[in-house]
Amino acid sequence: MRTLLTRNLGWKLFSLLAAIGVWMNVAGEPELTAIVSVPVEYKNFPRGFEISSDIVESVDVEAHGPASLLRDLGDGHLAAVVDLSSVRAPGERTFTLAESLQRLPRDVNLIRTIPAQVRFQFERRATRLVPVHVSFSGTLPPGEKVVSAAADPPELRIAGPESRVMAVQSLEADPFDLTGETRDASRVVAVYTAEPQVRILNAPRVKVEVQIAKTQ
C-alpha cells in the first residue's frame, strides 16, 4: 500500500498543488451574471421530414458563475443541442432549451434561456420537377428579334417541405443578355428559387439557347 501511495510522488504532489491553485484562482474570482449568445445544434433529424417554419440558429443564455468561466461560454464551449428523435409525424413540436444545453461548466449555474422554448412546424419532404423560366436583359440591334428561347434541361427537380414545394410554380434563370447579339446564341446561366425553404437537387444552372432572326 505504501508503494502505491509513494509511486510518482512528485507528480502527484504537483497535480495536487495545481488543482489547489486552479480552485483558489476560481474561488477568488468575482461571481457575475452574464447573457451570452450560443449556437443551436440539431441531432437525430427525422428522415423524410423537414422544418417548414423559421430555423433558430442561436439563443441567449443567462448564467451566473465565475467571470472567467462566463467569458468562455460564448467561445464555442456551450451549445443548445435539440434532439428531434421524438418527431414521427407532421405537425408542430415544442422543445425546451434549458434541457438541451450541453457543456455547461460545473461551477456555472443556468438562470434561463431566451427564448425558453422553440416551436417548429414539421412537414413531409416532397420533390417535384419544376419548369425553368427564361428571361432577357439588354436589347438586340435594330432589325433583329428573338424567334425562340429554350432552357436545357427545361425542368429541374426541387425538394423541401411539402407545402413550400407545391407553391413553387417555376424557377428563374438569370437573364440572358441580348446586347449585341445578331445570330443564334447559347449560354449557361444560373437558376434560383425565390423560396428559401426549397432547394434545387440538380446542378442549379441550365443552358439557354436563343434563336435570332431578322424582322420583316
ChimeraX commands (.cxc) that place a marker at each C-alpha (Angstrom):
marker #1 position 0.00,0.00,0.00 radius 0.5
marker #1 position 2.80,2.40,0.87 radius 0.5
marker #1 position 4.40,1.70,-2.51 radius 0.5
marker #1 position 1.22,2.72,-4.31 radius 0.5
marker #1 position 0.96,5.93,-2.32 radius 0.5
marker #1 position 4.57,6.96,-2.86 radius 0.5
marker #1 position 4.89,5.93,-6.53 radius 0.5
marker #1 position 5.36,9.02,-8.71 radius 0.5
marker #1 position 5.02,11.09,-5.56 radius 0.5
marker #1 position 6.48,14.18,-7.19 radius 0.5
marker #1 position 3.91,14.22,-9.99 radius 0.5
marker #1 position 1.08,13.56,-7.57 radius 0.5
marker #1 position 2.11,16.47,-5.38 radius 0.5
marker #1 position 2.45,18.72,-8.43 radius 0.5
marker #1 position -1.03,17.75,-9.65 radius 0.5
marker #1 position -2.50,18.37,-6.21 radius 0.5
marker #1 position -0.87,21.79,-5.95 radius 0.5
marker #1 position -2.00,22.68,-9.47 radius 0.5
marker #1 position -5.59,21.67,-8.65 radius 0.5
marker #1 position -5.49,23.73,-5.48 radius 0.5
marker #1 position -4.12,26.69,-7.43 radius 0.5
marker #1 position -6.89,26.47,-10.00 radius 0.5
marker #1 position -9.51,26.18,-7.26 radius 0.5
marker #1 position -8.12,29.19,-5.39 radius 0.5
marker #1 position -7.99,31.19,-8.59 radius 0.5
marker #1 position -11.62,30.39,-9.41 radius 0.5
marker #1 position -12.76,30.81,-5.82 radius 0.5
marker #1 position -11.17,34.24,-5.69 radius 0.5
marker #1 position -12.91,35.46,-8.84 radius 0.5
marker #1 position -15.98,37.68,-8.67 radius 0.5
marker #1 position -19.32,35.97,-9.25 radius 0.5
marker #1 position -21.10,37.58,-12.20 radius 0.5
marker #1 position -24.27,37.15,-14.21 radius 0.5
marker #1 position -23.95,37.35,-17.98 radius 0.5
marker #1 position -26.06,36.84,-21.07 radius 0.5
marker #1 position -24.25,35.21,-23.97 radius 0.5
marker #1 position -25.37,34.03,-27.40 radius 0.5
marker #1 position -24.81,30.33,-28.08 radius 0.5
marker #1 position -25.50,28.26,-31.22 radius 0.5
marker #1 position -28.40,25.85,-31.54 radius 0.5
marker #1 position -27.46,22.43,-32.90 radius 0.5
marker #1 position -29.87,19.73,-34.06 radius 0.5
marker #1 position -29.44,15.97,-33.82 radius 0.5
marker #1 position -31.47,12.91,-34.88 radius 0.5
marker #1 position -33.23,14.83,-37.63 radius 0.5
marker #1 position -36.26,12.71,-38.63 radius 0.5
marker #1 position -35.86,11.03,-42.01 radius 0.5
marker #1 position -38.43,12.11,-44.57 radius 0.5
marker #1 position -39.40,15.30,-42.71 radius 0.5
marker #1 position -38.38,18.95,-42.98 radius 0.5
marker #1 position -38.87,22.06,-40.86 radius 0.5
marker #1 position -41.12,24.49,-42.71 radius 0.5
marker #1 position -41.04,27.24,-40.07 radius 0.5
marker #1 position -38.09,29.53,-39.42 radius 0.5
marker #1 position -34.92,27.81,-38.21 radius 0.5
marker #1 position -33.45,29.04,-34.91 radius 0.5
marker #1 position -29.67,29.36,-35.24 radius 0.5
marker #1 position -28.79,30.81,-31.83 radius 0.5
marker #1 position -30.31,31.65,-28.45 radius 0.5
marker #1 position -29.30,33.80,-25.48 radius 0.5
marker #1 position -28.26,32.11,-22.25 radius 0.5
marker #1 position -28.32,33.93,-18.91 radius 0.5
marker #1 position -25.93,32.29,-16.46 radius 0.5
marker #1 position -24.22,33.02,-13.13 radius 0.5
marker #1 position -20.73,31.99,-12.13 radius 0.5
marker #1 position -17.01,32.95,-12.05 radius 0.5
marker #1 position -16.09,35.67,-14.54 radius 0.5
marker #1 position -13.51,33.61,-16.46 radius 0.5
marker #1 position -15.91,30.73,-16.99 radius 0.5
marker #1 position -18.65,33.05,-18.20 radius 0.5
marker #1 position -16.28,34.56,-20.75 radius 0.5
marker #1 position -15.70,31.11,-22.22 radius 0.5
marker #1 position -19.39,30.40,-22.76 radius 0.5
marker #1 position -19.53,32.46,-25.94 radius 0.5
marker #1 position -16.39,30.91,-27.46 radius 0.5
marker #1 position -17.92,27.66,-28.66 radius 0.5
marker #1 position -17.80,25.96,-25.25 radius 0.5
marker #1 position -21.59,25.86,-24.95 radius 0.5
marker #1 position -24.39,24.85,-27.31 radius 0.5
marker #1 position -28.10,24.14,-27.14 radius 0.5
marker #1 position -28.49,20.70,-28.73 radius 0.5
marker #1 position -32.10,19.98,-29.74 radius 0.5
marker #1 position -32.93,16.29,-30.08 radius 0.5
marker #1 position -35.54,15.73,-32.82 radius 0.5
marker #1 position -35.85,11.96,-32.37 radius 0.5
marker #1 position -39.38,12.32,-30.95 radius 0.5
marker #1 position -40.73,13.68,-34.27 radius 0.5
marker #1 position -42.57,10.88,-36.08 radius 0.5
marker #1 position -45.44,12.70,-37.81 radius 0.5
marker #1 position -46.17,16.09,-39.41 radius 0.5
marker #1 position -47.25,18.92,-37.13 radius 0.5
marker #1 position -45.94,21.35,-34.54 radius 0.5
marker #1 position -43.45,20.30,-31.86 radius 0.5
marker #1 position -42.09,22.27,-28.89 radius 0.5
marker #1 position -38.62,21.82,-27.38 radius 0.5
marker #1 position -37.42,23.22,-24.03 radius 0.5
marker #1 position -33.95,24.70,-24.42 radius 0.5
marker #1 position -32.85,24.51,-20.79 radius 0.5
marker #1 position -32.95,20.72,-21.12 radius 0.5
marker #1 position -30.79,20.79,-24.24 radius 0.5
marker #1 position -27.77,22.76,-23.05 radius 0.5
marker #1 position -24.50,20.88,-23.46 radius 0.5
marker #1 position -21.05,21.51,-22.00 radius 0.5
marker #1 position -22.20,23.91,-19.26 radius 0.5
marker #1 position -19.26,24.29,-16.81 radius 0.5
marker #1 position -19.78,22.72,-13.40 radius 0.5
marker #1 position -19.41,25.99,-11.48 radius 0.5
marker #1 position -21.78,27.92,-13.77 radius 0.5
marker #1 position -25.49,27.98,-12.93 radius 0.5
marker #1 position -28.08,28.42,-15.65 radius 0.5
marker #1 position -30.69,31.07,-14.89 radius 0.5
marker #1 position -32.69,30.97,-18.13 radius 0.5
marker #1 position -32.55,30.72,-21.90 radius 0.5
marker #1 position -34.05,33.38,-24.15 radius 0.5
marker #1 position -36.34,32.12,-25.60 radius 0.5
marker #1 position -37.14,29.37,-23.13 radius 0.5
marker #1 position -38.61,27.12,-25.83 radius 0.5
marker #1 position -38.59,26.77,-29.60 radius 0.5
marker #1 position -41.51,25.52,-31.67 radius 0.5
marker #1 position -41.23,24.12,-35.18 radius 0.5
marker #1 position -43.65,23.06,-37.88 radius 0.5
marker #1 position -42.64,19.74,-39.42 radius 0.5
marker #1 position -43.80,18.64,-42.86 radius 0.5
marker #1 position -43.10,15.65,-45.03 radius 0.5
marker #1 position -40.31,16.14,-47.56 radius 0.5
marker #1 position -41.56,16.45,-51.13 radius 0.5
marker #1 position -39.84,16.60,-54.53 radius 0.5
marker #1 position -41.12,17.55,-57.96 radius 0.5
marker #1 position -39.98,18.76,-61.37 radius 0.5
marker #1 position -40.50,22.48,-61.99 radius 0.5
marker #1 position -40.09,24.35,-65.30 radius 0.5
marker #1 position -37.32,26.90,-65.75 radius 0.5
marker #1 position -38.41,30.38,-66.81 radius 0.5
marker #1 position -36.06,32.16,-69.23 radius 0.5
marker #1 position -35.83,35.97,-69.18 radius 0.5
marker #1 position -33.76,38.51,-71.07 radius 0.5
marker #1 position -31.81,41.69,-70.46 radius 0.5
marker #1 position -30.32,44.21,-72.87 radius 0.5
marker #1 position -31.61,44.87,-76.39 radius 0.5
marker #1 position -30.94,43.41,-79.81 radius 0.5
marker #1 position -29.58,45.54,-82.62 radius 0.5
marker #1 position -32.25,47.18,-84.80 radius 0.5
marker #1 position -33.85,44.75,-87.21 radius 0.5
marker #1 position -33.29,41.66,-85.04 radius 0.5
marker #1 position -35.81,39.72,-82.94 radius 0.5
marker #1 position -35.92,36.64,-80.74 radius 0.5
marker #1 position -37.69,33.81,-82.55 radius 0.5
marker #1 position -37.46,31.24,-79.75 radius 0.5
marker #1 position -35.70,30.57,-76.47 radius 0.5
marker #1 position -35.39,27.31,-74.56 radius 0.5
marker #1 position -33.67,26.04,-71.44 radius 0.5
marker #1 position -31.80,22.73,-71.43 radius 0.5
marker #1 position -32.91,20.97,-69.32 radius 0.5
marker #1 position -36.35,22.60,-69.39 radius 0.5
marker #1 position -37.14,21.40,-65.83 radius 0.5
marker #1 position -35.19,20.93,-62.62 radius 0.5
marker #1 position -36.11,18.89,-59.55 radius 0.5
marker #1 position -36.68,20.69,-56.27 radius 0.5
marker #1 position -37.08,19.41,-52.69 radius 0.5
marker #1 position -38.26,20.79,-49.38 radius 0.5
marker #1 position -41.30,20.94,-47.08 radius 0.5
marker #1 position -44.36,19.73,-48.99 radius 0.5
marker #1 position -46.36,22.98,-48.83 radius 0.5
marker #1 position -43.39,25.08,-49.94 radius 0.5
marker #1 position -42.53,22.73,-52.81 radius 0.5
marker #1 position -46.12,22.72,-54.11 radius 0.5
marker #1 position -46.20,26.54,-54.02 radius 0.5
marker #1 position -43.25,26.88,-56.44 radius 0.5
marker #1 position -44.58,27.25,-59.98 radius 0.5
marker #1 position -41.30,27.89,-61.78 radius 0.5
marker #1 position -37.59,28.52,-61.30 radius 0.5
marker #1 position -35.96,31.70,-62.52 radius 0.5
marker #1 position -32.91,31.62,-64.76 radius 0.5
marker #1 position -30.52,34.59,-64.66 radius 0.5
marker #1 position -31.38,36.98,-67.50 radius 0.5
marker #1 position -29.82,36.18,-70.89 radius 0.5
marker #1 position -28.08,39.36,-72.09 radius 0.5
marker #1 position -29.11,40.05,-75.71 radius 0.5
marker #1 position -26.91,43.11,-76.14 radius 0.5
marker #1 position -25.17,43.00,-79.49 radius 0.5
marker #1 position -26.41,39.53,-80.47 radius 0.5
marker #1 position -27.06,39.20,-84.23 radius 0.5
marker #1 position -27.32,35.42,-84.61 radius 0.5
marker #1 position -28.33,32.31,-82.70 radius 0.5
marker #1 position -26.62,32.14,-79.32 radius 0.5
marker #1 position -26.37,29.87,-76.29 radius 0.5
marker #1 position -25.15,30.46,-72.77 radius 0.5
marker #1 position -25.08,28.63,-69.43 radius 0.5
marker #1 position -26.84,30.62,-66.73 radius 0.5
marker #1 position -27.58,30.06,-63.04 radius 0.5
marker #1 position -31.05,29.17,-61.81 radius 0.5
marker #1 position -32.58,30.09,-58.46 radius 0.5
marker #1 position -35.76,29.68,-56.44 radius 0.5
marker #1 position -37.29,32.57,-54.54 radius 0.5
marker #1 position -38.49,30.16,-51.82 radius 0.5
marker #1 position -35.70,29.90,-49.19 radius 0.5
marker #1 position -37.03,26.62,-47.75 radius 0.5
marker #1 position -36.77,24.92,-51.16 radius 0.5
marker #1 position -33.55,23.70,-52.75 radius 0.5
marker #1 position -32.68,22.59,-56.28 radius 0.5
marker #1 position -31.47,18.99,-56.36 radius 0.5
marker #1 position -29.85,19.20,-59.80 radius 0.5
marker #1 position -26.93,21.46,-60.62 radius 0.5
marker #1 position -28.61,24.90,-60.36 radius 0.5
marker #1 position -27.88,26.00,-63.92 radius 0.5
marker #1 position -29.21,25.47,-67.44 radius 0.5
marker #1 position -28.06,26.09,-70.99 radius 0.5
marker #1 position -30.24,28.71,-72.67 radius 0.5
marker #1 position -30.42,28.55,-76.46 radius 0.5
marker #1 position -31.81,31.57,-78.30 radius 0.5
marker #1 position -32.76,31.80,-81.97 radius 0.5
marker #1 position -32.47,35.26,-83.51 radius 0.5
marker #1 position -33.78,36.32,-86.90 radius 0.5
marker #1 position -34.24,39.45,-88.99 radius 0.5
marker #1 position -37.50,41.29,-88.62 radius 0.5
marker #1 position -39.55,41.56,-91.77 radius 0.5
marker link #1:1,2 radius 0.2
marker link #1:2,3 radius 0.2
marker link #1:3,4 radius 0.2
marker link #1:4,5 radius 0.2
marker link #1:5,6 radius 0.2
marker link #1:6,7 radius 0.2
marker link #1:7,8 radius 0.2
marker link #1:8,9 radius 0.2
marker link #1:9,10 radius 0.2
marker link #1:10,11 radius 0.2
marker link #1:11,12 radius 0.2
marker link #1:12,13 radius 0.2
marker link #1:13,14 radius 0.2
marker link #1:14,15 radius 0.2
marker link #1:15,16 radius 0.2
marker link #1:16,17 radius 0.2
marker link #1:17,18 radius 0.2
marker link #1:18,19 radius 0.2
marker link #1:19,20 radius 0.2
marker link #1:20,21 radius 0.2
marker link #1:21,22 radius 0.2
marker link #1:22,23 radius 0.2
marker link #1:23,24 radius 0.2
marker link #1:24,25 radius 0.2
marker link #1:25,26 radius 0.2
marker link #1:26,27 radius 0.2
marker link #1:27,28 radius 0.2
marker link #1:28,29 radius 0.2
marker link #1:29,30 radius 0.2
marker link #1:30,31 radius 0.2
marker link #1:31,32 radius 0.2
marker link #1:32,33 radius 0.2
marker link #1:33,34 radius 0.2
marker link #1:34,35 radius 0.2
marker link #1:35,36 radius 0.2
marker link #1:36,37 radius 0.2
marker link #1:37,38 radius 0.2
marker link #1:38,39 radius 0.2
marker link #1:39,40 radius 0.2
marker link #1:40,41 radius 0.2
marker link #1:41,42 radius 0.2
marker link #1:42,43 radius 0.2
marker link #1:43,44 radius 0.2
marker link #1:44,45 radius 0.2
marker link #1:45,46 radius 0.2
marker link #1:46,47 radius 0.2
marker link #1:47,48 radius 0.2
marker link #1:48,49 radius 0.2
marker link #1:49,50 radius 0.2
marker link #1:50,51 radius 0.2
marker link #1:51,52 radius 0.2
marker link #1:52,53 radius 0.2
marker link #1:53,54 radius 0.2
marker link #1:54,55 radius 0.2
marker link #1:55,56 radius 0.2
marker link #1:56,57 radius 0.2
marker link #1:57,58 radius 0.2
marker link #1:58,59 radius 0.2
marker link #1:59,60 radius 0.2
marker link #1:60,61 radius 0.2
marker link #1:61,62 radius 0.2
marker link #1:62,63 radius 0.2
marker link #1:63,64 radius 0.2
marker link #1:64,65 radius 0.2
marker link #1:65,66 radius 0.2
marker link #1:66,67 radius 0.2
marker link #1:67,68 radius 0.2
marker link #1:68,69 radius 0.2
marker link #1:69,70 radius 0.2
marker link #1:70,71 radius 0.2
marker link #1:71,72 radius 0.2
marker link #1:72,73 radius 0.2
marker link #1:73,74 radius 0.2
marker link #1:74,75 radius 0.2
marker link #1:75,76 radius 0.2
marker link #1:76,77 radius 0.2
marker link #1:77,78 radius 0.2
marker link #1:78,79 radius 0.2
marker link #1:79,80 radius 0.2
marker link #1:80,81 radius 0.2
marker link #1:81,82 radius 0.2
marker link #1:82,83 radius 0.2
marker link #1:83,84 radius 0.2
marker link #1:84,85 radius 0.2
marker link #1:85,86 radius 0.2
marker link #1:86,87 radius 0.2
marker link #1:87,88 radius 0.2
marker link #1:88,89 radius 0.2
marker link #1:89,90 radius 0.2
marker link #1:90,91 radius 0.2
marker link #1:91,92 radius 0.2
marker link #1:92,93 radius 0.2
marker link #1:93,94 radius 0.2
marker link #1:94,95 radius 0.2
marker link #1:95,96 radius 0.2
marker link #1:96,97 radius 0.2
marker link #1:97,98 radius 0.2
marker link #1:98,99 radius 0.2
marker link #1:99,100 radius 0.2
marker link #1:100,101 radius 0.2
marker link #1:101,102 radius 0.2
marker link #1:102,103 radius 0.2
marker link #1:103,104 radius 0.2
marker link #1:104,105 radius 0.2
marker link #1:105,106 radius 0.2
marker link #1:106,107 radius 0.2
marker link #1:107,108 radius 0.2
marker link #1:108,109 radius 0.2
marker link #1:109,110 radius 0.2
marker link #1:110,111 radius 0.2
marker link #1:111,112 radius 0.2
marker link #1:112,113 radius 0.2
marker link #1:113,114 radius 0.2
marker link #1:114,115 radius 0.2
marker link #1:115,116 radius 0.2
marker link #1:116,117 radius 0.2
marker link #1:117,118 radius 0.2
marker link #1:118,119 radius 0.2
marker link #1:119,120 radius 0.2
marker link #1:120,121 radius 0.2
marker link #1:121,122 radius 0.2
marker link #1:122,123 radius 0.2
marker link #1:123,124 radius 0.2
marker link #1:124,125 radius 0.2
marker link #1:125,126 radius 0.2
marker link #1:126,127 radius 0.2
marker link #1:127,128 radius 0.2
marker link #1:128,129 radius 0.2
marker link #1:129,130 radius 0.2
marker link #1:130,131 radius 0.2
marker link #1:131,132 radius 0.2
marker link #1:132,133 radius 0.2
marker link #1:133,134 radius 0.2
marker link #1:134,135 radius 0.2
marker link #1:135,136 radius 0.2
marker link #1:136,137 radius 0.2
marker link #1:137,138 radius 0.2
marker link #1:138,139 radius 0.2
marker link #1:139,140 radius 0.2
marker link #1:140,141 radius 0.2
marker link #1:141,142 radius 0.2
marker link #1:142,143 radius 0.2
marker link #1:143,144 radius 0.2
marker link #1:144,145 radius 0.2
marker link #1:145,146 radius 0.2
marker link #1:146,147 radius 0.2
marker link #1:147,148 radius 0.2
marker link #1:148,149 radius 0.2
marker link #1:149,150 radius 0.2
marker link #1:150,151 radius 0.2
marker link #1:151,152 radius 0.2
marker link #1:152,153 radius 0.2
marker link #1:153,154 radius 0.2
marker link #1:154,155 radius 0.2
marker link #1:155,156 radius 0.2
marker link #1:156,157 radius 0.2
marker link #1:157,158 radius 0.2
marker link #1:158,159 radius 0.2
marker link #1:159,160 radius 0.2
marker link #1:160,161 radius 0.2
marker link #1:161,162 radius 0.2
marker link #1:162,163 radius 0.2
marker link #1:163,164 radius 0.2
marker link #1:164,165 radius 0.2
marker link #1:165,166 radius 0.2
marker link #1:166,167 radius 0.2
marker link #1:167,168 radius 0.2
marker link #1:168,169 radius 0.2
marker link #1:169,170 radius 0.2
marker link #1:170,171 radius 0.2
marker link #1:171,172 radius 0.2
marker link #1:172,173 radius 0.2
marker link #1:173,174 radius 0.2
marker link #1:174,175 radius 0.2
marker link #1:175,176 radius 0.2
marker link #1:176,177 radius 0.2
marker link #1:177,178 radius 0.2
marker link #1:178,179 radius 0.2
marker link #1:179,180 radius 0.2
marker link #1:180,181 radius 0.2
marker link #1:181,182 radius 0.2
marker link #1:182,183 radius 0.2
marker link #1:183,184 radius 0.2
marker link #1:184,185 radius 0.2
marker link #1:185,186 radius 0.2
marker link #1:186,187 radius 0.2
marker link #1:187,188 radius 0.2
marker link #1:188,189 radius 0.2
marker link #1:189,190 radius 0.2
marker link #1:190,191 radius 0.2
marker link #1:191,192 radius 0.2
marker link #1:192,193 radius 0.2
marker link #1:193,194 radius 0.2
marker link #1:194,195 radius 0.2
marker link #1:195,196 radius 0.2
marker link #1:196,197 radius 0.2
marker link #1:197,198 radius 0.2
marker link #1:198,199 radius 0.2
marker link #1:199,200 radius 0.2
marker link #1:200,201 radius 0.2
marker link #1:201,202 radius 0.2
marker link #1:202,203 radius 0.2
marker link #1:203,204 radius 0.2
marker link #1:204,205 radius 0.2
marker link #1:205,206 radius 0.2
marker link #1:206,207 radius 0.2
marker link #1:207,208 radius 0.2
marker link #1:208,209 radius 0.2
marker link #1:209,210 radius 0.2
marker link #1:210,211 radius 0.2
marker link #1:211,212 radius 0.2
marker link #1:212,213 radius 0.2
marker link #1:213,214 radius 0.2
marker link #1:214,215 radius 0.2
marker link #1:215,216 radius 0.2
view
